[in-house]
């Protein structure tokens, strides 16, 4: 049976962030290369648009000339986060969006594109996410929208939203997994050299860059060493010797600069690594425990349960 064509419409506004668009486009290009029947169309209110970086999009299709159907996907991109106040679209655009929604089209936003969905009314009393730096602005401008904070992407019926930039890739891979299955989504991720398809509920800010909003180079050096040596056992004395300070001074300064203790920081990183390996590798649980600095799989299991009340299904399966 011939596969039905799905058209993926990419709505391009003024001052669009180039990576918001190209990451998602590349996911669908790879799916097409695998033989799936997708067609890509770039639509806008203008025939030519300059992106926030100065690169121009040309030969754009007037969105009014196309009618997305149930089998299609619409991606709505916004402008740069620094130019959110400049987002102005033709009123007919919102009618077009509402008609696509009535047709049960899959409608997705990337970053500030969520403001356009909210303005259309499609997000009223629905959960959505957006770039962490714009959450307060969204709450003020659209109080009827339910914001899922520190989330990569959300799904509410046929409406999907993503936090922005790279999370557009996560969302696109999720859509491919829904439509073509996990194996195809994994093949696309591998082709793009994407480390993994992150889950919707993962944090927007990577655990590896959290607690690093400081300028103390010695503390950064200690954090780098911990990240690179999670399987090793080290004392405060060992870490202090690395940066030529006293153990007492290191303990005090680390907490002051990062907001957490060295032990808390290391545990946070070890559990993140363990979750990733349990979800995406074929290693035995005992080996994963050792790679994360735990002597036994039981010790790892206890730590995961202690710090995560609800474990993802994949992790539960691998631990059982």
BALOBA-853904 format. One record per residue (C-alpha): residue number from 1; z, y, x. Coordinates in Angstrom, 1 decimal, padded with zeros to 4 digits. Layout:
! BALOBA-853904
REC  nr     pz     py     px
REC NUM      Z      Y      X
...
! end
This chain:
! BALOBA-853904
REC  nr     pz     py     px
REC   1  000.0  000.0  000.0
REC   2 -001.0  003.4  001.3
REC   3  002.0  005.6  002.1
REC   4  002.2  008.7  000.0
REC   5  001.8  012.0  001.9
REC   6  004.9  014.1  002.3
REC   7  004.3  017.7  003.2
REC   8  006.9  019.5  005.3
REC   9  006.8  023.2  004.6
REC  10  008.3  025.5  007.3
REC  11  009.1  028.9  005.9
REC  12  008.9  031.5  008.7
REC  13  010.6  034.9  008.2
REC  14  010.5  037.9  010.4
REC  15  012.5  037.8  013.7
REC  16  012.9  034.0  013.4
REC  17  014.7  032.3  016.2
REC  18  012.0  030.2  018.0
REC  19  014.2  027.1  018.7
REC  20  015.4  026.9  015.1
REC  21  011.8  026.2  014.2
REC  22  010.4  024.2  017.2
REC  23  013.2  021.6  017.3
REC  24  012.7  020.6  013.7
REC  25  008.9  020.6  014.0
REC  26  009.0  018.3  017.0
REC  27  011.1  015.8  015.1
REC  28  008.4  015.5  012.5
REC  29  005.6  015.5  015.0
REC  30  007.1  012.5  016.6
REC  31  007.4  010.7  013.2
REC  32  003.8  011.4  012.6
REC  33  003.0  010.0  016.0
REC  34  004.7  006.8  014.9
REC  35  002.3  006.5  012.0
REC  36  004.2  008.0  009.1
REC  37  002.3  010.1  006.6
REC  38  003.7  013.6  007.0
REC  39  001.7  016.8  007.0
REC  40  003.1  020.0  008.4
REC  41  002.4  023.4  006.9
REC  42  003.7  026.8  008.1
REC  43  004.2  029.3  005.3
REC  44  005.5  032.8  005.1
REC  45  005.2  036.1  003.3
REC  46  003.0  037.3  006.2
REC  47  000.0  035.9  008.0
REC  48  001.4  036.9  011.4
REC  49  005.1  037.2  012.5
REC  50  006.8  038.0  015.7
REC  51  009.8  035.9  016.6
REC  52  013.1  037.3  017.9
REC  53  011.9  036.4  021.4
REC  54  008.5  038.1  021.0
REC  55  006.4  034.9  020.6
REC  56  004.1  035.3  017.6
REC  57  003.3  032.9  014.8
REC  58 -000.2  033.4  013.4
REC  59 -002.4  032.0  010.7
REC  60  000.6  031.4  008.4
REC  61 -000.1  030.3  004.9
REC  62  001.0  032.5  002.0
REC  63  003.8  030.5  000.4
REC  64  002.6  031.6 -003.1
REC  65 -000.4  029.4 -002.7
REC  66  001.5  026.1 -002.3
REC  67  003.7  024.2 -004.7
REC  68  006.2  021.8 -003.1
REC  69  006.8  018.5 -005.0
REC  70  009.5  015.9 -005.2
REC  71  008.2  014.0 -002.2
REC  72  008.0  017.1  000.0
REC  73  010.5  018.9  002.2
REC  74  011.0  022.7  002.6
REC  75  012.7  024.1  005.7
REC  76  014.0  027.6  005.4
REC  77  014.6  029.4  008.7
REC  78  016.3  032.7  009.0
REC  79  016.2  035.6  011.4
REC  80  018.3  035.9  014.6
REC  81  022.0  035.8  013.9
REC  82  022.2  039.3  015.4
REC  83  019.6  040.6  012.9
REC  84  021.0  039.0  009.8
REC  85  021.2  042.4  008.0
REC  86  017.5  042.7  008.3
REC  87  016.7  039.7  006.2
REC  88  014.5  040.9  003.4
REC  89  012.2  038.7  001.4
REC  90  009.7  039.2 -001.4
REC  91  011.6  038.6 -004.7
REC  92  008.8  036.1 -005.6
REC  93  010.0  034.0 -002.7
REC  94  013.2  033.3 -004.6
REC  95  011.3  032.3 -007.7
REC  96  009.2  030.0 -005.5
REC  97  012.4  028.4 -004.1
REC  98  013.9  027.9 -007.6
REC  99  010.6  026.2 -008.7
REC 100  010.7  023.9 -005.7
REC 101  014.3  023.0 -006.6
REC 102  013.2  022.3 -010.2
REC 103  010.6  020.0 -008.8
REC 104  013.4  018.1 -006.9
REC 105  011.9  019.1 -003.5
REC 106  014.2  018.5 -000.6
REC 107  015.2  022.0  000.5
REC 108  016.8  022.6  003.9
REC 109  018.1  025.6  005.7
REC 110  018.6  026.2  009.4
REC 111  021.3  028.7  010.5
REC 112  020.8  032.1  008.8
REC 113  018.3  030.5  006.4
REC 114  021.4  029.6  004.4
REC 115  021.6  033.3  003.4
REC 116  018.2  033.0  001.7
REC 117  019.3  029.9 -000.2
REC 118  022.5  031.7 -001.2
REC 119  020.6  034.8 -002.4
REC 120  018.4  032.6 -004.5
REC 121  021.5  031.1 -006.2
REC 122  020.8  027.6 -005.1
REC 123  024.1  027.4 -003.2
REC 124  026.3  028.6 -006.1
REC 125  029.3  026.3 -006.3
REC 126  027.7  024.0 -003.7
REC 127  028.9  023.1 -000.2
REC 128  026.9  024.5  002.7
REC 129  027.4  025.2  006.4
REC 130  026.2  027.9  008.7
REC 131  026.6  029.1  012.3
REC 132  030.3  029.5  013.1
REC 133  029.9  033.2  013.9
REC 134  028.5  033.9  010.3
REC 135  031.1  032.0  008.2
REC 136  033.1  035.1  007.4
REC 137  030.0  037.1  006.5
REC 138  028.8  034.3  004.2
REC 139  032.2  034.2  002.4
REC 140  032.1  038.0  001.8
REC 141  028.4  038.2  000.7
REC 142  028.4  035.0 -001.4
REC 143  031.9  034.1 -002.6
REC 144  030.6  031.4 -005.0
REC 145  029.4  029.3 -002.0
REC 146  031.6  026.6 -000.7
REC 147  031.6  026.8  003.1
REC 148  032.1  023.7  005.1
REC 149  033.5  025.1  008.4
REC 150  032.9  023.5  011.8
REC 151  030.3  021.1  010.3
REC 152  026.8  020.4  011.7
REC 153  025.1  020.0  008.4
REC 154  025.7  019.3  004.7
REC 155  024.0  017.6  001.8
REC 156  024.5  018.6 -001.8
REC 157  022.0  016.8 -004.1
REC 158  018.6  017.9 -002.8
REC 159  019.9  020.9 -000.9
REC 160  020.7  020.5  002.8
REC 161  022.1  023.2  005.2
REC 162  022.6  023.1  009.0
REC 163  024.6  025.3  011.3
REC 164  021.7  026.4  013.4
REC 165  019.5  025.9  016.5
REC 166  020.0  022.4  017.7
REC 167  021.7  021.2  014.5
REC 168  018.3  021.6  012.9
REC 169  017.3  018.6  015.0
REC 170  020.4  016.7  013.8
REC 171  019.5  017.4  010.2
REC 172  015.8  016.5  010.7
REC 173  016.8  013.2  012.3
REC 174  019.2  012.6  009.3
REC 175  016.3  013.1  006.9
REC 176  014.1  010.7  008.8
REC 177  017.0  008.1  008.7
REC 178  017.3  008.6  005.0
REC 179  013.5  008.1  004.4
REC 180  012.4  005.8  007.2
REC 181  015.6  004.1  008.3
REC 182  018.0  004.3  011.3
REC 183  015.6  002.4  013.7
REC 184  012.9  005.0  013.3
REC 185  015.3  007.9  013.6
REC 186  016.6  006.3  016.8
REC 187  013.1  005.9  018.2
REC 188  012.4  009.6  017.5
REC 189  015.7  010.6  019.1
REC 190  014.9  008.6  022.2
REC 191  011.4  010.1  022.5
REC 192  013.0  013.6  022.3
REC 193  015.6  012.5  024.9
REC 194  018.3  013.4  022.4
REC 195  021.6  011.9  023.5
REC 196  022.4  010.8  020.0
REC 197  021.9  011.8  016.3
REC 198  025.2  013.5  015.7
REC 199  027.0  013.0  012.4
REC 200  027.2  015.8  009.9
REC 201  031.0  016.0  010.2
REC 202  031.0  016.5  014.0
REC 203  032.2  019.8  015.3
REC 204  029.8  022.7  015.9
REC 205  031.3  023.4  019.3
REC 206  031.3  020.4  021.6
REC 207  034.6  019.1  022.7
REC 208  033.5  019.5  026.3
REC 209  033.2  023.3  026.0
REC 210  036.3  023.8  023.8
REC 211  039.5  025.2  025.4
REC 212  037.4  026.9  028.1
REC 213  037.2  030.4  026.9
REC 214  039.0  031.7  030.0
REC 215  038.1  032.9  033.5
REC 216  040.5  030.9  035.6
REC 217  038.3  029.1  038.1
REC 218  041.0  026.7  039.2
REC 219  041.7  025.6  035.6
REC 220  037.9  025.2  035.1
REC 221  037.8  023.0  038.2
REC 222  040.6  020.8  036.9
REC 223  038.9  020.5  033.5
REC 224  035.6  019.6  035.2
REC 225  037.4  016.9  037.3
REC 226  039.1  015.4  034.2
REC 227  035.7  015.3  032.3
REC 228  034.0  013.5  035.1
REC 229  036.9  011.1  035.8
REC 230  038.2  010.0  032.3
REC 231  038.5  006.4  033.4
REC 232  040.9  007.3  036.2
REC 233  044.7  007.6  036.2
REC 234  045.9  010.9  037.7
REC 235  049.2  012.6  037.9
REC 236  049.9  016.3  037.6
REC 237  050.6  016.2  041.3
REC 238  047.1  014.8  042.0
REC 239  045.4  017.5  039.9
REC 240  047.5  020.3  041.4
REC 241  046.5  019.1  044.9
REC 242  042.8  019.5  043.9
REC 243  043.2  023.2  043.4
REC 244  046.0  023.9  045.9
REC 245  048.7  025.0  043.5
REC 246  052.1  023.5  042.7
REC 247  052.4  021.0  039.8
REC 248  054.7  023.4  037.9
REC 249  052.2  026.3  038.3
REC 250  049.3  024.1  037.2
REC 251  051.2  022.9  034.1
REC 252  052.1  026.4  033.1
REC 253  048.8  028.0  033.8
REC 254  046.7  025.3  032.1
REC 255  048.7  025.7  028.9
REC 256  048.4  029.5  029.0
REC 257  044.6  029.5  029.6
REC 258  043.6  026.6  027.3
REC 259  046.2  026.6  024.6
REC 260  047.0  022.9  025.1
REC 261  048.6  020.7  027.7
REC 262  046.7  018.7  030.4
REC 263  047.7  015.5  028.6
REC 264  046.5  016.7  025.3
REC 265  043.2  017.9  026.8
REC 266  042.6  014.6  028.5
REC 267  043.4  012.6  025.4
REC 268  041.0  014.8  023.4
REC 269  038.2  014.0  025.8
REC 270  038.9  010.3  026.1
REC 271  038.9  009.8  022.4
REC 272  035.6  011.7  022.0
REC 273  034.0  009.6  024.7
REC 274  035.4  006.4  023.1
REC 275  034.1  007.4  019.7
REC 276  030.6  008.0  021.1
REC 277  030.6  004.7  023.0
REC 278  031.8  002.7  020.0
REC 279  029.2  004.3  017.8
REC 280  026.2  004.3  020.1
REC 281  026.6  001.7  022.9
REC 282  026.6 -002.1  023.0
REC 283  029.6 -002.3  025.3
REC 284  032.6 -004.6  024.4
REC 285  035.6 -002.7  023.1
REC 286  037.7 -003.8  026.1
REC 287  035.1 -002.3  028.5
REC 288  034.9  000.9  026.4
REC 289  038.7  001.2  026.6
REC 290  038.6  000.9  030.4
REC 291  035.9  003.5  030.7
REC 292  038.0  005.9  028.7
REC 293  041.2  005.3  030.8
REC 294  043.0  002.8  028.6
REC 295  044.2 -000.5  029.8
REC 296  043.5 -002.5  026.7
REC 297  041.4 -002.3  023.5
REC 298  044.7 -002.3  021.5
REC 299  045.9  000.8  023.4
REC 300  042.6  002.5  022.5
REC 301  042.9  001.5  018.8
REC 302  046.4  002.8  018.6
REC 303  045.3  006.2  020.1
REC 304  042.3  006.5  017.7
REC 305  044.4  005.7  014.7
REC 306  047.1  008.2  015.8
REC 307  044.7  011.1  016.3
REC 308  042.2  010.3  013.5
REC 309  043.5  009.4  010.1
REC 310  040.0  008.5  008.8
REC 311  037.7  006.7  011.3
REC 312  033.9  006.6  010.8
REC 313  032.7  003.3  009.4
REC 314  030.8  002.5  012.6
REC 315  033.9  002.8  014.7
REC 316  036.0  000.7  012.3
REC 317  033.3 -002.0  012.5
REC 318  033.3 -002.0  016.3
REC 319  037.1 -002.1  016.5
REC 320  037.5 -004.9  014.1
! end
